[in-house]
Amino acid sequence: MHDMPDILPITAPDAIERKSLAIIDAEVPEPRPFDGRKWEIVRRLIHTTADFEMLDLIRFSHGAVEAGLAALAAGATIVTDTEMARCAIPTRRLTPLGCSVRCLVNAPEVEAAARQTGGTRAAAAMDAALATLQAPLVLAIGNAPTALLRLLKHLDAGTPPPALVIGMPVGFVNAAESKALLMTRADVPWIAISGRKGGSALAGATVNALAIMLLREKETEGKR
C-alpha cells in the first residue's frame, strides 16, 4: 500500500491563505532576495503559482512599489489586457480605496479598430485606454505582448506615462522581448517578470498585493 499524505485540517479560506504564506516564508528563509513590501508582492506571486522560480524572475524598477501604492491611494483605474485579469482583482479590495478596474478588449470601438488595422484587440484597447481613461492609471498586462509593445510606442511618442506598469505577458512570441524592452525604461515605474513566464493571474495578483498592503496600512493608521 502507498503511504497517504497527511491532510492538514484547514478549510477556512483565510486560514488556508495564512498557512500557504507561512509555508512560503519557511521555504525561503532570510536573508531573502527581496524584503519589505517587495517580498509581500513576490510572496503573493509564488502563492499564486506555487513556483519558486519567481524569486529569480521578478524585477522592480526603482520606486515602483511606492508608485503603485500612491496610485491606488489616489483612486487609480486599473486597466487589464484580459477579462481574466480583471476578474482576478476583486472589487472588495478596490472599492474601499476608490479604485476601479477596466478591461476594454471587448468594447465595440476597440473591436472595430482592431478589424480595421488588422492588429490585436489588446493593442487597440491600449490605444483606447490611454486616450480615454483618466489618470492615475495602473496597467496590468498579463497576456498580450502587443499591448505592452503598443504602450512603449506611445511612451516613445510622448504620451504621459501611467502611474505603474505591471508587465507580465506570458508566451513564446514577443513575451520575453516586450518585457525586456520595458525593463530598459526609466521613464515609467514597472514591475515585471523576465522571460516567458507570466499570465493574467500574476498580473492580477500583483494588484491584489498592492491593495492588501494599502488597506492594511490604512487600517493601522485608523487605529492610532
C-alpha positions as CSV (number, residue, x, y, z in Angstrom):
1,M,0.0,0.0,0.0
2,H,1.1,3.5,-0.7
3,D,1.5,5.9,2.2
4,M,-1.2,8.6,2.1
5,P,-0.1,12.2,2.6
6,D,-1.1,14.0,5.7
7,I,-4.0,16.3,5.0
8,L,-3.9,19.5,7.1
9,P,-7.2,20.1,8.9
10,I,-7.6,23.6,7.5
11,T,-10.7,24.5,5.5
12,A,-11.4,28.2,6.1
13,P,-10.2,30.3,3.1
14,D,-8.4,32.9,5.3
15,A,-6.7,30.1,7.2
16,I,-5.6,28.3,4.1
17,E,-4.1,31.5,2.7
18,R,-2.3,32.3,6.0
19,K,-0.8,28.8,6.1
20,S,0.2,28.9,2.5
21,L,2.1,32.2,3.0
22,A,3.7,30.8,6.2
23,I,4.9,27.8,4.2
24,I,6.4,30.1,1.6
25,D,8.1,32.2,4.3
26,A,9.6,29.0,5.8
27,E,10.8,27.6,2.5
28,V,12.5,30.9,1.6
29,P,14.5,31.7,4.8
30,E,16.1,35.0,5.4
31,P,18.1,36.7,4.1
32,R,15.8,36.7,1.1
33,P,16.5,38.3,-2.2
34,F,13.6,40.7,-1.5
35,D,12.4,42.3,1.7
36,G,9.6,44.5,3.0
37,R,6.9,45.5,0.5
38,K,8.7,43.8,-2.4
39,W,8.7,40.5,-0.5
40,E,5.0,40.8,0.1
41,I,4.5,41.1,-3.7
42,V,6.9,38.3,-4.6
43,R,5.4,36.0,-1.9
44,R,1.9,36.5,-3.3
45,L,3.1,35.7,-6.8
46,I,4.7,32.5,-5.5
47,H,1.5,31.8,-3.7
48,T,-0.5,32.3,-7.0
49,T,1.7,29.9,-9.0
50,A,3.4,27.6,-6.5
51,D,6.5,28.5,-8.5
52,F,9.6,29.4,-6.5
53,E,11.4,30.4,-9.7
54,M,9.5,33.7,-9.3
55,L,12.4,34.6,-6.9
56,D,14.7,34.7,-9.9
57,L,12.4,36.3,-12.4
58,I,10.6,39.2,-10.8
59,R,12.1,42.7,-11.3
60,F,11.2,46.1,-9.9
61,S,12.1,49.5,-11.2
62,H,13.3,52.0,-8.6
63,G,10.3,53.2,-6.6
64,A,7.8,51.0,-8.4
65,V,6.0,49.7,-5.3
66,E,5.7,53.1,-3.8
67,A,4.3,54.5,-7.1
68,G,1.7,51.7,-7.3
69,L,0.6,52.3,-3.7
70,A,0.4,56.1,-4.3
71,A,-1.7,55.4,-7.4
72,L,-4.1,53.2,-5.6
73,A,-4.3,55.7,-2.7
74,A,-5.3,58.3,-5.3
75,G,-8.2,56.2,-6.6
76,A,-6.5,54.7,-9.7
77,T,-8.1,53.0,-12.6
78,I,-6.6,49.6,-13.1
79,V,-6.6,48.6,-16.8
80,T,-6.2,44.9,-17.6
81,D,-5.4,43.4,-21.0
82,T,-7.8,40.4,-20.4
83,E,-11.1,39.8,-18.8
84,M,-9.4,37.0,-16.8
85,A,-7.0,39.5,-15.2
86,R,-10.0,41.8,-14.5
87,C,-11.8,39.0,-12.7
88,A,-8.6,38.3,-10.7
89,I,-8.9,41.6,-9.0
90,P,-11.9,41.6,-6.6
91,T,-13.8,44.8,-6.1
92,R,-13.9,44.2,-2.4
93,R,-10.3,45.3,-2.3
94,L,-10.6,48.2,-4.8
95,T,-13.9,49.8,-3.7
96,P,-12.6,50.9,-0.2
97,L,-9.7,52.6,-2.0
98,G,-11.9,54.4,-4.5
99,C,-10.3,52.4,-7.3
100,S,-11.9,50.6,-10.3
101,V,-10.8,48.0,-12.8
102,R,-11.5,48.1,-16.5
103,C,-10.8,45.9,-19.5
104,L,-11.6,47.4,-22.9
105,V,-10.8,44.4,-25.2
106,N,-14.5,43.7,-25.8
107,A,-15.6,47.3,-26.3
108,P,-17.2,47.6,-29.7
109,E,-15.0,50.5,-30.7
110,V,-11.9,48.5,-29.8
111,E,-13.1,45.5,-31.8
112,A,-13.8,47.8,-34.8
113,A,-10.4,49.4,-34.6
114,A,-8.7,46.0,-34.5
115,R,-10.5,44.8,-37.5
116,Q,-9.7,48.0,-39.4
117,T,-6.0,47.8,-38.7
118,G,-5.6,44.0,-38.7
119,G,-3.9,44.2,-35.3
120,T,-4.9,42.7,-31.9
121,R,-7.7,43.9,-29.7
122,A,-5.2,44.1,-26.9
123,A,-3.2,46.7,-28.8
124,A,-6.4,48.6,-29.8
125,A,-7.6,48.5,-26.2
126,M,-4.3,50.1,-25.1
127,D,-4.8,52.9,-27.5
128,A,-8.3,53.4,-26.2
129,A,-7.3,53.3,-22.5
130,L,-4.5,55.8,-22.9
131,A,-6.8,58.1,-24.9
132,T,-10.0,58.0,-22.8
133,L,-9.3,56.9,-19.2
134,Q,-8.4,59.4,-16.5
135,A,-5.1,59.2,-14.6
136,P,-3.8,57.8,-12.5
137,L,-3.7,54.5,-14.4
138,V,-2.2,51.2,-13.4
139,L,-1.7,49.0,-16.4
140,A,-1.8,45.2,-15.6
141,I,-0.6,43.3,-18.7
142,G,-0.5,39.6,-18.2
143,N,-1.3,38.1,-21.5
144,A,-0.7,40.3,-24.6
145,P,2.8,41.4,-25.6
146,T,1.1,43.5,-28.3
147,A,-0.5,45.6,-25.5
148,L,2.9,46.2,-23.8
149,L,4.6,47.0,-27.1
150,R,1.9,49.4,-28.0
151,L,2.3,51.1,-24.6
152,L,6.0,51.5,-25.2
153,K,5.3,53.0,-28.7
154,H,3.0,55.5,-27.0
155,L,5.6,56.5,-24.5
156,D,8.2,57.0,-27.3
157,A,5.7,59.3,-28.9
158,G,5.4,61.5,-25.8
159,T,2.2,60.1,-24.2
160,P,2.3,60.7,-20.4
161,P,3.3,57.6,-18.6
162,P,0.9,55.6,-16.5
163,A,1.4,55.6,-12.7
164,L,2.6,51.9,-12.9
165,V,3.1,49.2,-15.5
166,I,2.7,45.6,-14.4
167,G,4.4,43.9,-17.3
168,M,3.8,40.1,-17.2
169,P,2.7,38.8,-20.6
170,V,3.2,35.1,-20.9
171,G,4.1,33.1,-24.0
172,F,6.6,32.5,-26.8
173,V,6.1,35.3,-29.3
174,N,7.4,38.7,-28.1
175,A,6.5,38.0,-24.5
176,A,10.1,37.9,-23.2
177,E,11.2,40.5,-25.7
178,S,8.5,43.0,-24.8
179,K,9.3,42.7,-21.1
180,A,13.0,43.1,-21.7
181,L,12.2,46.4,-23.5
182,L,10.0,47.6,-20.6
183,M,12.8,46.8,-18.2
184,T,15.1,49.3,-20.0
185,R,12.8,52.2,-19.3
186,A,13.5,54.8,-16.7
187,D,10.5,57.0,-17.7
188,V,7.8,54.8,-16.2
189,P,7.6,52.7,-13.0
190,W,7.3,49.0,-13.6
191,I,7.0,45.6,-12.0
192,A,7.9,42.8,-14.5
193,I,8.6,39.1,-14.8
194,S,11.6,38.3,-17.1
195,G,11.5,35.6,-19.6
196,R,8.5,33.7,-21.0
197,K,6.6,33.2,-17.7
198,G,3.7,35.4,-16.6
199,G,0.0,35.4,-17.0
200,S,-3.2,37.2,-16.1
201,A,-3.3,35.6,-12.7
202,L,0.1,37.0,-11.9
203,A,-0.8,40.5,-13.1
204,G,-3.9,40.4,-11.1
205,A,-2.1,39.1,-8.0
206,T,0.4,42.0,-8.2
207,V,-2.5,44.5,-8.0
208,N,-4.0,42.5,-5.2
209,A,-0.8,42.5,-3.2
210,L,-0.6,46.3,-3.5
211,A,-4.2,46.7,-2.5
212,I,-3.8,44.4,0.5
213,M,-0.8,46.4,1.7
214,L,-2.5,49.7,1.3
215,L,-5.7,48.5,3.1
216,R,-3.7,47.2,5.9
217,E,-1.7,50.4,6.3
218,K,-4.9,52.5,6.2
219,E,-6.4,50.3,8.9
220,T,-3.3,50.6,11.0
221,E,-3.4,54.4,10.7
222,G,-7.1,54.4,11.6
223,K,-6.3,52.7,14.9
224,R,-3.8,55.2,16.0
